[in-house]
Amino acid sequence: MSLTLPSDFTLRESTRKFIDSGPKQLLINGAWVPALDGQTFSTVNPANGEELAQVALAGVEDVARAVHAARAAFEMGPWSQMSGAERGEYLWRLADLIDQHADELAELETLDNGKPLRVSRRGDLPAASKHFRYYAGWASKLEGSTIPVSIPNQFVYTLREPAGVVALIIPWNFPLLMAAWKLAPALACGNTAILKPAEETPLTALRLGELVLEAGFPDGVINILTGPGEPTGAAMAANMGVDKVAFTGSTETGRKILRAAADSNLKKVSLELGGKSPNVIFADANIESAIKGANWAIFSTAGQECVAGSRLFIERPVYEQVLDGLRQQAERIRVGSGFTPKVHIGPIVSAAQLERVMGYIEGGREQADLVTGGQRLGGDLAEGYFIQPTIFAHQKDDLPLVKDEIFGPVAAVTAFDSMEELVARANSTAYGLAAGVWTQNLSKAHRFAQAVKAGTVWINGYGMFDAAAPFGGYKESGFGREMGKEALDLYTRVKSVWVSI
C-alpha cells in the first residue's frame, strides 16, 4: 500500500510490513480469524485521509465466539489456576516485548491516531510497558483478610477472586496506553479479557495481539475484537457471558453500556467518561509557568483528551496579561503531520470529529469573542483533519462552547473575582474528571483542591499520570478508579468464608 509521509521521514521496515500484510483479522482463542460474515472497515491516516488498512468488523456472533473462548480459558484453562507470581511473569514478558518493539508501535500509533511521533514514542509507549510491570508486581499480592465478628466460635476470612470474563472497551486518543490501563490489572487479577479498540485506531491493539501470542499467553486469555460501537461494543456489553465491562469514552455511550448491563446479567461496570475540566490561574501564580501549563493542558494532543483543561478561569487582575500570553503561545504552535520534525500537535482523529469540532467553533463565533484560531488548516494540510489552536473569551457559563465536551483544540477563557465565585462556577458542570490550579499560595491551592468536584486535581502542573496513582471521575465523568491499587477492585470480587470452630 502506498503511504504519503513527509519527504524526510521513512517508516521502519517492520512497520511497513505490518501495514502491508493484508486485511487485519480478529484474535480469538489464540488464532487470527476473519469476521464470520466477512465484513471489514477502513482505518485511515488522519493526517491525509489515506486508508491504512482494511480491518475485520466483529459482529454479534464474533463476540459470542470470543466470549466462549474467554470463558473456557477462565473456567478450564490454566490462567485463573496459576499463581499470581506466574501471571506476573507473563505481564512482565509482554512489557519487555512492548519495549523491544516500541519504535514500530509508536509509528503505528502516529499513523492511526495522528499524534506527534515523539509523543507516541516518549510518552505513550514507556507508560504502556510501565503499566504492565506495575501490575505484574500486584499479581502476587492480592490478599483477603480475617474479620473479627460478634458471633462466638466463628473464624471469618475473605478471598479476593477474579471477576471472570471482562470486556475492555477503549477510546482512540491513547489507544495502546488505554489498552495497558485496562488489560494489565484485569490480567493480574486472573481474569480473561476481550479487548475492543476504537474503530478509528485499531492498529496498535492488533500489533499488541501479535506480541501477546509471542509472549505465550494461553489461548483465549486475551481476545481482540475490532469494530464500531454498533454492533461490536454493544454486543460485548449485552452478552450474558461477560462478567464485567470496563469502558473509557463518551458519557452518552457510558449510559448505553449501563442500560445493556442492567438488561442482561447485571454485570459489573466501570466507566471513565467525558470531562470539561476547569483550569484556574490565580493572580499570585508564576504567570509564565501558568501560561505554558494552561496552553499544554488544552492544546496537547489537539485537545483530544478527557482531562483537557478546556475551561480556563483567570483571576481578574491578571486576566488580560494571561489571555494575551495564551494567544501568543497558541499562535506559535506548529500543527502538522505527526511525522514532521518539531511539530507540536497533529490532526483531529477523523473527518466526523473534525466536523463536530468545527461546528462548536462556528457556533462559538456567535456566542463569545474569538481571540485566535478558529480555522481548518489548508494548503499542504488540506487533505488532513487539521484545526488551528482556538481560544474564545466568554462571560456566560451556559454556552455550549463552555458546557459541552468538544474534544478538540478549543479553549473557553473567562475571568473570576473571588474563591467563592470560582468554586461555584468550576463545579457548575455535569462533569467531574479533573481540574488544575496555579498559585504560589499552597493554602489557597489546597482549599480549591478540596472544594472542586473532580477525581484528579493538579497543583502548579497539569496532566501528570502514573500507574500507581488512581484516576477516575465524579458525576457524569463516571465511576471506578483505574490505575493504582484501587484498580484491583474493578476486576475482583470479595468472598466471605465462615468457619465454625
N, C-alpha and C positions, 0 to 999 in steps of 0.2 A: 504494500500500500504506500502511495506517495504521501509524505508528510511535509507540509510547509513550515519551516522553522527559520529563525533568524540566521542570516548567512554565516555568522561567526560561531554557530553552535552546531555540534554534531552529537546525535544520540549515541549512547553506548550500544555495542553490538547486541548485548543481552536484552536491552530494552526494545530495540527494533525487532529482534527475534520474537519476543513475546507479542508485540503488536502484529507482526506479520504471520503469526502461527495459525491464522484462520479464526472462525467464529468461536467465541468463548462459551464454555458449557457450564453446567451446574455440578457442584461437588456434592454427591450423595453417597453415603456409605463407603467412602474411600475411593470412589471412582468418578471420573468426569463423564457426564451423560448429557445429551440434549434434552430440551423440554419434550414431554410426551407428545404434545401437539405440534412440535417443530417451530413454534413461534420464536422470533427474535426481535430485538430492538437495537437502535444505534446508540452508541455513546460518542460524543463529539468533543473536539477541542474548542473550548470557549474563546480561545484567542483568535480563531479564524473560521469557526463553523465547520471545519472539515471532519468527516467521520473518522473515528479512530478504530472502531471495531463493531462487529455485529455480536450481540450478546443474547444468550438464551433467556427467554421470558418464562419464568416459572408460573405455572397455573395451579389451580386447586389440587389437582392430582399429584403434581410435583411436590407440593407442600406436604401432602399426605405421605408420599414416599420418604421424604426427609424426616418427617416426624416418626415414621415407623422405624427408620434406621437409627435415629437418635434414641428411641425408646428401647430398642433391642440392645443397643450399646450400653444403655444405662442399667437395664434390668438384668441382662445376661452376659454382657461383655466385661472386660477386665477393669474398665475405668473407675467405676464407683467402688470397686473392691480393692483398688490399690491403696497403699498407704499414702498419706499426704506428701511425704518426702518423695515418693516415686512420681506423683503427679507434678511436684515441683521441678523435678529433673526434666520432664517434658517441656514445661514452660520455659525453663532456662535454655534448653536446646533451641526452642523456637526464637527466643530473644537473640541468641547468637546468630542464627540464620538471618534474622532481620538486619542485624548489624553487618553481616557479610555482604548482603545484597542491598545495602542502604542507598547507594548511588542510583542503582536501577529503580528501586521503589520510589525514590524521590522524583526521578524523571517521569515515571508513570503518573505520580500524583499531580505533577505540574501539567502534564499533557491533559489529564482528565478534568482537573479542578481549575487550573489556570493560575494558581498562586505562584509567586516567585520561587525559582528553584532553590535559592539559598534558604528560604523559609521552610520549604519541604525538607531539605537536607539537614539543616542545622537545628530546626525546631521540631517538626513532626516526627521524623524518623528516630532520633535519640529518645524522645519522650515515649514512643511506642514500645521500644525494646525495654526501657526502664520500667514500664508498667508490668510487663510480663515477669521481669526479675523481681519486682516488689512483691507481686502476688505469689511467685514461686516460693518466697520465704514464708508467706502466710499459710500455704497449703499444709504445712506440718504443724501448725499452731492453732487449728480450730479446736475449741475445747468447750465442754459443758461446765457445770458447776454442781456443788452439793448444796441443798436447801434445807435449812433447819425449819421444821414445821411444828405446829402446836399439837398435833395428834401423837400420842406416845407410841413408841416401838415402831416407828416408821423411818426408813432411810430413803431420802428422795434425792435423785440426781437428774441432770438434764443432759441430753445428747443434741449436738448441733449436726443436722443431716442435710445433704444437698436437696434442693427443691425438686430436681428431676430433669425434665426436658425443658430447656429455656430457649425462647425466641428473642433474638437480639436484632433490633432494627435501628440502623444508624443513618445520620444525615450526610450531606455532601460537602460540608465546609471543612471537616477534618476527617476524611474517610478512613485512613489507616489508623490514626490515633484513636478515633472513636471506636473502631473495632477492638483495639487493645484495651480501651477503658472497660469494655463490656466482657470480652472474651476472657481476659486474664482472671478476674475474680470469679467468674462463673465456673471456669475450669478448675481453678484452685480449690473450689468448694466441692468438686466431684460431680458437677452437672455435665450433661451432654448438651450441645448447642446447635442451633440453626441460625446462621448469620445472614442478614439481608442488608447489603449496602444500598445506598440510594441509587436509583436508576441513572442519575446524572454522572455518577462517579464509581463504577463498579470495578475498575481495573486493578487497583492495589489490593482489594479484598480477594480477587481471584488469584492474583500472584501470591498473596499470603496463603491461599489454599494449597498452592503447589509446595510452599515451604512447610506447611502442616504435614503433607504426605512425606516430604523429605525428612522431617523430624521424627517420623514413625508413630504418630498418634494412632491408636486403634481405630479401625473402621467405624464410622458412624458417630464418633465423638464430636467432630466438627464438620458440619454440613454448611454449604454456602449456596444460597439461592439468590438469583438476580431477577429484578423486575420492579415494576412500579408499586405504589401503594395499593392500587386495584389492578389485578386481583391478588398479587403476591402477598403484600403485607397484611391485607385484610384476611386472607385465608390463614395466615400464621396466627393472627390474633384470635380467630374464631375456632381454630382446631381444638377439639376436645382432648387431644393427646399432648398438648402443650401445657406445662405446669406453671410457667412464668413468662411474662413478656417484659423486656426492658426496651424502652423506646426513647430516642432523642429526636426531636423535630418540632413541628408546629403545635401550638395549643389546640388548634382545630382537629388535627389528626389524633392528638392525645385523647381527646374526648371520644373519638370513634373507637379507639382501642379499648377504652374503659367500657363502652357500651358492648363491644364484642365480647370482652371478658365476662361481663355480667350475664350476657345472653347465652354463653356457652357453659363453661365449668367453673365460673368464678375464680379463674386463675389469678395468681399473684401478679401485680403490675407495678412497675416503677416508671416514672415519667420525668424526663428533663426537657422542658418545653421552652417557649419563647421568652423574650426579655425586652425591656425598654429601660435600660439601666441609667440611673442618674449619676452624673459625674460632677463633683462640686469643687469649685475653686474659691477659697476664702481670700480676702484681701491681704492676709498676713502670710500667704503661701510664698514659696520660692517661685516667683511668677514664670521665670524662664523654664524651669523644670516642669511646672504645671502645664504650660502651653505645649511643650513637647509631649508630655504624657497624655494630655487630652487629645492631641492630634493622633497619637498612636492608638488610643482607646477606641476611636471611631473609624479611622481610615485603614488600619491594618486589615489584611485580607479583604479589602474593598468593602469594609463594613459588614461582611457576611459572617458575623459571629453572634451567637445568642447573648453574649455578655457585652456587646459593643456599647461603649459609653455614648449613646445616641442622644441623651438629654443632658445638655451641659448647663449647669447653674453657676453663674459668676456673681460674686458679691459686688454690689453696685459701684463702690469706689474704684474698682479696677476693671469694670466691665468693658469700657471702650478699649483700654490697653490690651486686655486679653483677647477680645474679639479681633482686633487688628492683627495681633500676633498669630492667632489661629488662621486668619485669612492668608497672611504672608506664607505661613508654613504649608497650608493646603495648596497654594499656587506653585509651590516648589516641588510638590510630589510628582515623581515620574511614574506615569502609567504606561503599561505596555505588556508585551508577551512575557510570561514568567521566565523565559529562556534568554531575555535580553539582559546584558550585564547592567548592574546597578539600578534595575527597575525597582520601584518601591511597592507598587500594588499591581495586580493583574486584572483580568476581566471579571465581570459578573458571570456566574456559572452557566447560565443558559439563556436562550432567547426569551423564554417565558419569564424568567426572573428579571431580565433586563426591562421588559415591558412593564412589569409590576413596579419596579423602582422608578422608572421614568414617569409612570402615572402619578406617583406620590410627588415627584419633583414638579410636574406640571400643575398639580393641584396646589402645591405649596406656594407657587408664584402668586396665587390669588389670595393666599391666607397669611403670608408672612413676608419679611424682607429678605430677598436673595442677596447674600453677602458675596458669594463667589461660587463658581462652578455652574452646575445645572444642565450641562450639555452631554449628549452622547458624542464620543470622540470619532472623528472621521479620518480622512487621509489614509495613511498606511494601516490604521487600526479599524477601518470602516467595516471589514468583514467579521471582526470580533465583537464582543459584547462589553465594550469599554465605556465607563462613565467618569466624568470629571469628579474629583472630590468636591462635595457640595455642602455649603453652610447656609442655613436660614437663621435669622434672628426673629424672635416672636415674643408676644406678650400674653398669649392665650394658651392655656394648657389643654384645652378641649379640642384642639385641632387634630385631624387625622395624622398630620405630619408629626405631631407630638405624642399622640396616644398609641398609634399602631406600630408594630414591629415591621420596619421596612426591609431590613436585611440588605442594605446597600450603603454606599459611602455618602450618607446624608446625616448631618448633624443639625439638631434643633437647639439653639442657644438662647438663653434668657437671663435676666438679672434678678437678684433677690436682695432683701434688705435685712432680714433677721433669721436667727436659727429656727424660731417657731414657724415662720413662713416657709422656710426651706424644707423642714421636715414634713410639713403638711403637703407641700407640692411634690416633693420627691416621692411620697407614699401614695399620691393620688393617681395610681395606675393599677391596672389589673395584674401586672406582672410583679415579680419579686425575686429576680435571679441574682443580680449583682449590683454593686454600687462602688463608687470611688470618692475619695475626699482628699483635698490638698490643703494643708495648713501646717504651720510650724508650731501651733498650739496643740499639744497632744491631748489635753483635757477636752478641747473642742472636738478633736478628731474622735475620741472615744465616745463622747456624747452623741455625735452623729451616728457612729457605728452601731450603738445600741438602739437608737431611735429609728433608723431606717429599716424597712421591712424587706430584707434581701438575704439570700443564703450565703453570699460571699461579699465582704467589704474589703477593699484595698485602700490603705492609707499611704499617701505620697508615693503611689505607684499604681499600675493597672495591668490586669491580665496575666498575673503570675499563677501558675498551676504546678502541682507536684503530686505524684502518685500517692503520697502519704497524707495529703490534705483533702478532707471531704468536700464535695461540691454538689450543689443542688439548689432548688428554688423554693420560694414561698408562693402562696396564692396560685395564680394561673400559670406560673412558671414550673409547676409540677411538684412531685414529692418523691422521697427516697434520696439517698446520698450515694453518689459514685465516688470512687477513689477512697483511700484511707481504710482504716479498719471498718468504718461504717458500711462500706460496700459489701462486706461479707453478709450483712443482714439481708441484703437484697436477694441473695442466691442460696439461702439456707432456711431451714425450718427447725424449731426447737421442740424437742420431745421431752416430756417429764416422765420419769420412771419411779414408781413407788415400790419399795421392798419392805414387806412385813418382817420384822426381826423376832 
